[in-house]
């Protein structure tokens, strides 16, 4: 399979990338592809792919729990406090999460372990480590990062909501879910070429804002891959900001 551009992300079972002269080789689950450019948009797994090629992407895999209430009085479209974050839905319910607690993937297995950020921001999610193409890969053992909601965290969220917004708490919990958020040290995405591997680009580290910023992130990534004029200044999103002694400021854009 030969393509001018190849976009590889969470839905594509790709295992490695390599630089061959002026082209990139993408090794997929069932074939190999030659292409002029590869975009690594693998979410919480992005740093694992890049680490296989001696590329450092500072990234923490953050486990989060969210819940949805029943319809509640309108307190505003979006509310953010140090205790909780609420977003009103079109049906009058609220999506609620807790911004100050998370779990990260441990270095030994794929089970979540409670931890503060610390070294994980600079070592990336170490769940997967390295793998070999002639053996089953971690992506065949764990196809989706889909953790169950943390029931203790849910109880804490609802206790905080009851204290701050009792009318919302009275609406009750309709559903809940868990997920992983790929976060960078400055909470700013990386949308950038990988300078050490020609033709390889990365778009990851959305730090919890990928759903809203996704279209813009995709547009800029496409501009970079295609060699078109960038739709916005790509400099704040460059991967090299973590290694060129730039001052790291959380949420600087």
N, C-alpha and C positions, 0 to 999 in steps of 0.2 A: 504494500500500500504506500503510495507516494502522494504527498500533499504539499501545497505551497506554504500553508500555515497549519499548525495543529494546536488546538486548545485542549489541555488536559486538566481535568478537575476531579471533584469528588465522585462524579458519576461514571468516570472512566477508570477501569482497572489498570492503571499504568504503574510500572514498578521502578523504572529508572530512566535517566536521560543521559545522553553522552554527546560529546562534541567530536564530529568527524569532519576534518577539514572545514569547509564552509557550510556544512549542513549539520543538523541535529538528528540524532537517532532516538526515537521514542520506543521503548520496549513495552508493549502492551501485554495483556494476558494471553492473547491468542496470536499475536503477530508482532512484527517490527515495522516501524514507519520511518521513512526518511522525509525530513521537512526542513524548511529554512528557519523556522522559529517554533519554539515551544513555550506556552504560558502555563506556569505552575500555579493553579488556583485551587489548592487542595485544602483550604481552611485550616483546621487544627493540625492537619498532617503535613502542611507545607514545609515546615522546617525539617521534618524527617526525610522528605525527598531530597531537599537541598543538602542536608548533612551527608548524604551518601556521596556527594561530589565535592566535599570539603568546602561547602558554602554555609556560612553561619547566618541564620535568620533568627534573631532574638524573639522568642515567641513562647508564651505560656498558654497551656490549654486549660481554660477555666470552666469548671463545671458549675452550671447555674440551674436554678429551679424557678419556674414561673407558674402562676395560676390565673384562672379567670373566674370572676365573680358572676353572680346573676345581675340583672339590671339594677342600677343604683342611682341615687340622686346625682345630678350633674354638678360635680365639684370643679370641673375644668377639663380641658382636653389632655393635658399632660401635667403631672405633678411629680417633682423630684425633691426628695429630702435625704438627709443622711441616714434615715431609717428605712425608707422604702421608695420605690418608683412606681407610679401609676400612669397608665395610658388608657383613655376612654375609647371604647369600641363603638362601632356604628349602631349596635343594638342596645346601647346604654350600659353595658357591663364594663368592667375594668380588667385589664391585664396588669398584674402586679408582680414585681420581683424585688429582691433585696440587693442593693448595690455593694454592700461592704463585706460579703462573705462569699467564699468560693472554695472549690476543690480543684486540684490539678491532677493530671495523670502522674502516677508514680513511675519511677525509672525501671521498676522490675516487672510490671505487668500492666494490663489495660484497666485494672480496677481503679476507681478514683480514690485518692487519699486526701484528707484535709491538710491544708497547708497555706501559709501566706505565700506571696509571690517569690521573694528572695531569688535564689539562684535560677529558678525555673525560667525567669525572663531572659536570661543570658544563655541558657543551655537548651531552651526549647522544650516542647513536650517530649519526654524521653521514653514514652510508652513503647515505641516500636524499635528503637535502636537501628542496627544495620541488618540487612537481609541479603540472601543470595538468590540469583535468578534460577538456579537449578534445584531449589527447594521451595516448599510452600511458604508464601510470604505472610506477614501479619495481616495484610489486607484480605487474604482468603480466610483467615480465622475470624477476623472482626470486620464485617462488611460495612457497618454503619456505626457511628458514634451516637448512640441513642440511649443515654442512661435514664434510669427511672428517676422520678422526682424524689428529692430528699424530704422525707416526711417531717423530720425535725425542723428543717428549714421552713417548710410550709407552716408549721405551728408557730414558729417565731415571726414569720411574716404576718400571719393573721393576728397575733398578739399585738404587734406594732400597729396594724391597721385599726384594730379595735380601740387602741388608745388614742390614735390620731384622727381617724375618720370612722367613727362608729357606724354611721349610716351605710358606708360601703361594706363594713364587716357584717352588718345585718343581712346583706344580700346573699351571703354564703358563698361557698366555693363550688363552682360548676365543673371545672376540669383543671388539671395540672399536668405539667410535662417537664422533662429535664433536657438539657442540651449542653454542648461545649462551645465556648466562645474563645476564638483565637485572639490573643491580646499581645500587643507590643509594649515595650517599656514606656513609650510616650503616648500610648493609646491612639496612635495615628497609623493608618494602613501603610503597607509597603506596596507600592505600584511602581515597578522599576525593572530595568534590565539587570541581569546578573553579569557584572563586568568580567568575572573570571571565566565565564563560559559563553562564548559567542552564540547568539541566537536564542538564549534562554531568558525568559522574563518571569516575574513573580507578581501576583496580586493576592495578598493575604494580610492577616493581622488587622481585620476590621474592628476588633476590640468592642464588639457588641453593637456596632452601628451598620453592619453589612446590609441588613434588610432595607434600611432607608437610603443608604448611600450606594447600594449595589449598582444601579444604573449608571451613575457617574463614574464609579470605579471601573466598570466594564468599558465605558467609553474611553477613558484615559488609557486603560490597558490595551485596547484595540488600536488606539493612536500610536502607542509606542511600538507594538508588534508590527504594525503595518508601515512604520516609518513616516506617518503623517504628522502634520503640525498638531501639537498637543492642545487639547481643548481647554486645559488649565495648566498652570505652572506645575510641572512634575517634580520640581526640586524638593519640596517638603516631604515627598513620598519616597525619595530615593533610599535604596537599601544601604548605601555607603554612609548614611548619617550616623550609623551606630559604630562605625570604625574610623571615621575621619576627624574625630575629636570635636565634632559639633556638640554644642550644648543641648542636652536632651531636656525638653520642657513638655510636661504632660499636657496633652490637648492644646498644642501651640497654634493650631490653625482653626 
